[in-house]
Amino acid sequence: MSATPHDTASERAPLLLGVDGGGSKTMAVVATLHPDGAIEELGRGRSGPSNLRLAGSQLALASLGESINAALADADLTGSTVDSAVLALAGVSDPDVQVELGSWIDAFPVIGRVRIIHDAEPVLVAGTPDNWGIALLVGTGSVASGVDAQGRSLVRGGWGHWFGDKGSGYDLGQQALAAAAELNDGYGTDTVLLDRLKAHYGVESLRQVVYRLACSDNVRKHVAAATPVVMAAAEEGDEVALRILANGVEHLCRIAHSAAVGLELQDGYPLALAGSVVCQNRIYRDCLLPRLQANRPAPGPITFVDEPVVGCLQMAREELAAANGPKT
């Protein structure tokens, strides 16, 4: 039977919370932990971006709270306190971000025990057999995070849209807009992207997109939202769109390869791929996978992790077990 907001921790099974937060959206899942260790999902909540560094503290923290409260409401558990939570968030490496998140959590009553991690960690947990290998995340931003069998870790990419995030949704959208602008100005290569981007943004003139983006509270999200336009044009053989995808693939392979070399991994290492841009677009995957396999060292098993939040729940279960200690 499901717990109610009035249940105490001793009257119900433990509650777990997993949160996967990035540059465009935040997904929270509340689950219960059965005595046999099985995790049963109870409710979900979704909201906007929760990258504090790029979305800003006010929007990011509001998104976190909205997604968690929505998940509790979906599970009919409004007001309940979760026993173990793992929050996997983009942009949490900086100490000041950690401090700000810690202060917010202290004032957020529904979270008990909590661990804040880089958003690549649950991808490795959910997508590799022994929690080591390379996690390549391709969403609004892009990053490769690696862990070897001895626990050494490193990160490649993840620099943000100012001078990084190559191969990401933002990068593909930015390249498409740049190509459309060049054609609009009379010196670019012919491409369907100009007309399709105007239709996508609902404008008659491409210059109106500049105004739309300037008025946006999340420019990265709205630039990355052009990714499906690029994918559709590439599917139809548009040369400019195909070139944009090829550029993105090259950059993604570079950061994944650098992570593998940095950890001295051998051929056959596990590789987990996550993020909507790579998981939901077949043409991008079809370009990316052969190029990854051409690297040395080459990955072995490649797993697509559609929902990294599942890895968060698994980690929350382990955190709770470690805190409770061995049974006597």
C-alpha positions as CSV (number, residue, x, y, z in Angstrom):
1,M,0.0,0.0,0.0
2,S,1.3,3.5,-0.8
3,A,2.5,5.7,1.9
4,T,0.5,8.9,2.7
5,P,1.9,12.3,3.7
6,H,1.1,11.4,7.3
7,D,3.1,8.2,7.5
8,T,6.3,8.1,9.5
9,A,9.4,6.5,8.2
10,S,8.9,3.5,10.5
11,E,5.4,2.9,9.1
12,R,6.3,2.6,5.5
13,A,8.9,1.3,3.1
14,P,11.8,3.7,2.5
15,L,11.3,6.3,-0.2
16,L,14.0,7.1,-2.8
17,L,14.4,10.2,-4.9
18,G,16.3,10.5,-8.1
19,V,16.8,13.8,-10.0
20,D,18.4,14.2,-13.4
21,G,18.9,17.9,-14.1
22,G,20.4,19.5,-17.2
23,G,20.4,22.6,-19.3
24,S,16.9,22.2,-20.7
25,K,14.9,20.0,-18.3
26,T,14.8,18.4,-14.9
27,M,13.3,15.0,-14.2
28,A,12.5,13.8,-10.7
29,V,11.3,10.3,-9.8
30,V,10.1,9.1,-6.4
31,A,10.2,5.4,-5.7
32,T,9.8,3.0,-2.9
33,L,12.4,0.4,-1.9
34,H,11.0,-3.2,-1.2
35,P,12.7,-5.5,1.3
36,D,14.2,-7.6,-1.5
37,G,16.0,-4.5,-2.9
38,A,13.6,-3.9,-5.8
39,I,12.8,-0.3,-6.7
40,E,9.2,0.5,-7.6
41,E,8.6,3.9,-9.2
42,L,5.7,5.8,-7.6
43,G,5.7,9.2,-9.3
44,R,7.4,11.6,-11.7
45,G,7.8,15.3,-12.1
46,R,9.3,17.4,-14.8
47,S,10.3,21.0,-15.0
48,G,12.8,23.4,-16.6
49,P,16.6,23.6,-16.5
50,S,18.5,23.1,-13.2
51,N,22.1,24.0,-14.2
52,L,22.8,26.7,-11.7
53,R,25.8,28.1,-13.5
54,L,24.1,28.6,-16.9
55,A,20.4,28.9,-16.1
56,G,21.0,31.1,-13.0
57,S,20.2,30.2,-9.4
58,Q,16.7,31.5,-9.3
59,L,15.4,29.5,-12.3
60,A,17.5,26.4,-11.5
61,L,16.5,26.1,-7.9
62,A,12.9,26.7,-8.8
63,S,13.0,23.9,-11.4
64,L,14.5,21.5,-8.8
65,G,11.7,22.3,-6.4
66,E,9.0,22.1,-9.0
67,S,10.1,18.7,-10.3
68,I,10.5,17.1,-6.9
69,N,7.1,18.4,-5.6
70,A,5.5,17.3,-8.8
71,A,6.9,13.8,-8.4
72,L,5.7,13.6,-4.8
73,A,2.2,14.9,-5.9
74,D,2.1,12.3,-8.7
75,A,2.8,9.6,-6.1
76,D,0.2,11.0,-3.8
77,L,3.0,11.7,-1.3
78,T,2.8,15.5,-1.0
79,G,4.6,16.6,2.1
80,S,6.4,13.2,2.7
81,T,10.2,13.2,3.3
82,V,12.3,10.9,1.1
83,D,14.8,8.8,2.9
84,S,17.6,8.8,0.4
85,A,18.0,11.2,-2.6
86,V,20.6,11.5,-5.4
87,L,20.6,14.6,-7.4
88,A,22.6,14.4,-10.6
89,L,23.0,17.9,-12.0
90,A,24.9,19.6,-14.7
91,G,27.3,22.3,-13.6
92,V,27.8,21.2,-9.9
93,S,31.6,21.0,-9.9
94,D,32.2,24.5,-8.7
95,P,32.5,24.9,-4.9
96,D,30.2,27.9,-4.8
97,V,27.5,25.9,-6.6
98,Q,27.8,23.1,-4.1
99,V,27.4,25.6,-1.2
100,E,24.3,27.2,-2.8
101,L,22.7,23.8,-3.4
102,G,23.5,22.7,0.1
103,S,21.8,25.8,1.5
104,W,18.8,25.2,-0.7
105,I,18.5,21.5,0.4
106,D,18.8,22.5,4.1
107,A,15.7,24.7,3.6
108,F,13.8,22.1,1.5
109,P,11.9,19.9,4.0
110,V,11.1,16.9,1.8
111,I,14.7,15.8,1.3
112,G,16.4,13.8,4.1
113,R,19.7,12.1,3.2
114,V,21.1,13.5,-0.1
115,R,24.0,13.2,-2.4
116,I,24.8,15.7,-5.2
117,I,26.7,14.3,-8.1
118,H,27.8,15.2,-11.7
119,D,25.1,14.3,-14.2
120,A,27.3,11.7,-15.9
121,E,27.7,9.4,-12.9
122,P,24.2,7.8,-13.0
123,V,24.8,7.2,-16.8
124,L,27.7,4.9,-15.9
125,V,25.7,3.2,-13.1
126,A,22.7,2.5,-15.4
127,G,24.7,1.8,-18.6
128,T,27.8,-0.2,-17.7
129,P,28.1,-3.6,-16.1
130,D,30.5,-2.7,-13.3
131,N,30.0,1.1,-13.0
132,W,33.2,2.0,-15.0
133,G,33.9,3.1,-18.6
134,I,33.0,6.2,-20.5
135,A,29.7,8.1,-20.3
136,L,29.0,10.4,-23.2
137,L,26.2,12.8,-22.7
138,V,24.7,14.7,-25.6
139,G,21.8,16.9,-24.8
140,T,21.6,20.7,-24.7
141,G,25.3,20.5,-23.8
142,S,27.9,17.7,-24.2
143,V,30.4,16.0,-21.9
144,A,32.4,12.8,-21.6
145,S,33.0,11.5,-18.1
146,G,35.2,8.4,-17.5
147,V,35.9,6.1,-14.6
148,D,38.4,3.2,-14.7
149,A,38.2,-0.1,-12.9
150,Q,40.3,1.3,-10.1
151,G,38.0,4.3,-9.5
152,R,40.1,7.0,-11.2
153,S,37.9,9.6,-12.9
154,L,38.1,12.5,-15.3
155,V,35.9,14.7,-17.4
156,R,36.4,15.9,-21.0
157,G,34.2,18.6,-22.5
158,G,31.3,20.1,-20.5
159,W,32.7,23.6,-20.8
160,G,29.4,25.3,-21.6
161,H,28.1,27.0,-24.6
162,W,30.5,30.0,-24.5
163,F,33.5,28.0,-25.7
164,G,32.5,24.3,-25.5
165,D,29.6,21.9,-25.7
166,K,30.6,20.9,-29.2
167,G,28.3,18.3,-30.9
168,S,25.5,19.2,-28.5
169,G,22.0,20.3,-29.3
170,Y,23.1,23.9,-28.6
171,D,26.0,23.5,-31.0
172,L,23.9,22.0,-33.8
173,G,21.3,24.7,-33.4
174,Q,23.9,27.5,-33.4
175,Q,25.6,26.1,-36.5
176,A,22.3,25.9,-38.3
177,L,21.4,29.4,-37.4
178,A,24.8,30.6,-38.6
179,A,24.4,28.8,-41.9
180,A,21.0,30.3,-42.4
181,A,22.3,33.8,-41.6
182,E,25.0,33.4,-44.2
183,L,22.5,32.3,-46.8
184,N,20.2,35.2,-45.8
185,D,23.1,37.6,-46.3
186,G,23.8,36.3,-49.8
187,Y,27.1,34.5,-49.4
188,G,26.2,31.2,-47.8
189,T,25.6,27.7,-49.2
190,D,22.1,26.9,-50.4
191,T,20.2,25.1,-47.7
192,V,16.6,24.4,-46.6
193,L,17.6,25.5,-43.1
194,L,16.8,29.2,-43.7
195,D,13.1,28.7,-44.5
196,R,12.7,25.9,-42.0
197,L,14.3,27.8,-39.1
198,K,12.0,30.8,-39.8
199,A,9.0,28.5,-39.7
200,H,10.3,26.8,-36.6
201,Y,10.7,30.1,-34.7
202,G,7.5,31.5,-36.3
203,V,9.1,34.6,-37.9
204,E,9.0,36.1,-41.3
205,S,12.6,37.4,-41.1
206,L,15.6,35.5,-39.7
207,R,16.6,38.7,-37.9
208,Q,13.5,38.4,-35.7
209,V,15.1,35.3,-34.2
210,V,17.7,37.5,-32.7
211,Y,15.0,39.5,-30.8
212,R,13.3,36.3,-29.8
213,L,16.5,34.9,-28.3
214,A,17.4,38.2,-26.6
215,C,14.0,38.1,-24.8
216,S,14.3,34.5,-23.8
217,D,15.1,33.5,-20.2
218,N,17.1,30.5,-21.5
219,V,18.8,31.2,-24.8
220,R,20.6,27.8,-24.8
221,K,17.3,25.9,-24.6
222,H,15.8,27.9,-27.5
223,V,18.9,27.5,-29.7
224,A,19.1,23.8,-28.9
225,A,15.4,23.5,-29.8
226,A,16.4,23.9,-33.4
227,T,18.1,20.5,-33.4
228,P,15.1,18.6,-34.8
229,V,15.1,21.0,-37.8
230,V,18.7,20.1,-38.5
231,M,18.0,16.4,-38.1
232,A,15.1,16.5,-40.5
233,A,17.0,18.4,-43.1
234,A,19.9,15.9,-42.9
235,E,17.5,13.0,-43.3
236,E,16.5,14.6,-46.6
237,G,20.1,14.9,-47.7
238,D,20.6,18.7,-47.2
239,E,24.4,19.1,-47.6
240,V,24.7,21.9,-45.0
241,A,22.7,19.9,-42.4
242,L,24.8,16.8,-43.1
243,R,28.0,18.8,-42.6
244,I,26.7,20.2,-39.3
245,L,26.1,16.7,-38.1
246,A,29.5,15.5,-39.2
247,N,31.2,18.4,-37.4
248,G,29.3,17.5,-34.2
249,V,30.2,13.8,-34.5
250,E,33.9,14.7,-34.9
251,H,33.9,16.8,-31.7
252,L,32.0,14.1,-29.7
253,C,34.5,11.4,-30.8
254,R,37.3,13.7,-29.7
255,I,36.1,14.1,-26.1
256,A,35.2,10.4,-25.8
257,H,38.6,9.4,-27.1
258,S,40.4,11.8,-24.9
259,A,38.6,10.4,-21.9
260,A,39.5,6.8,-22.8
261,V,43.2,7.7,-23.5
262,G,43.4,9.7,-20.3
263,L,42.3,6.7,-18.3
264,E,44.5,4.3,-20.3
265,L,41.5,2.2,-21.2
266,Q,41.9,-0.7,-23.6
267,D,39.9,-1.9,-26.6
268,G,36.5,-3.1,-25.5
269,Y,35.8,-0.6,-22.7
270,P,32.1,0.0,-21.8
271,L,30.6,3.1,-23.3
272,A,27.2,4.5,-22.2
273,L,25.5,7.1,-24.3
274,A,22.8,9.4,-22.9
275,G,21.0,12.6,-23.8
276,S,18.0,13.3,-26.1
277,V,20.1,14.5,-29.0
278,V,21.9,11.2,-29.4
279,C,19.3,8.8,-28.0
280,Q,16.3,10.2,-30.0
281,N,17.9,10.9,-33.4
282,R,18.7,7.8,-35.5
283,I,20.7,9.7,-38.1
284,Y,23.0,11.2,-35.5
285,R,23.6,7.8,-33.9
286,D,24.2,6.2,-37.3
287,C,26.9,8.8,-37.9
288,L,28.4,8.6,-34.4
289,L,28.7,4.9,-33.7
290,P,31.0,3.9,-36.6
291,R,33.2,6.9,-35.9
292,L,33.5,5.9,-32.2
293,Q,34.4,2.4,-33.2
294,A,37.2,3.7,-35.5
295,N,39.1,5.1,-32.5
296,R,41.8,3.3,-30.6
297,P,41.1,2.3,-28.0
298,A,37.7,1.3,-29.4
299,P,34.6,0.9,-27.2
300,G,33.2,-2.6,-26.7
301,P,29.6,-2.8,-25.5
302,I,27.7,0.4,-26.2
303,T,24.5,1.0,-24.1
304,F,22.0,3.8,-24.7
305,V,20.7,5.1,-21.4
306,D,17.4,6.8,-22.1
307,E,16.7,7.6,-18.5
308,P,19.8,8.4,-16.4
309,V,17.4,9.1,-13.4
310,V,17.2,5.3,-13.1
311,G,20.9,5.3,-12.2
312,C,20.1,8.0,-9.6
313,L,17.6,5.7,-7.9
314,Q,20.1,2.8,-7.9
315,M,22.7,5.1,-6.3
316,A,20.1,6.3,-3.7
317,R,19.4,2.7,-2.8
318,E,23.1,2.1,-2.2
319,E,23.5,5.3,-0.2
320,L,20.6,4.1,2.1
321,A,22.1,0.7,2.5
322,A,25.5,2.1,3.4
323,A,24.0,4.5,5.9
324,N,22.0,1.7,7.6
325,G,25.0,-0.6,7.8
326,P,25.0,-4.4,7.8
327,K,22.1,-6.2,9.4
328,T,22.8,-8.2,12.5
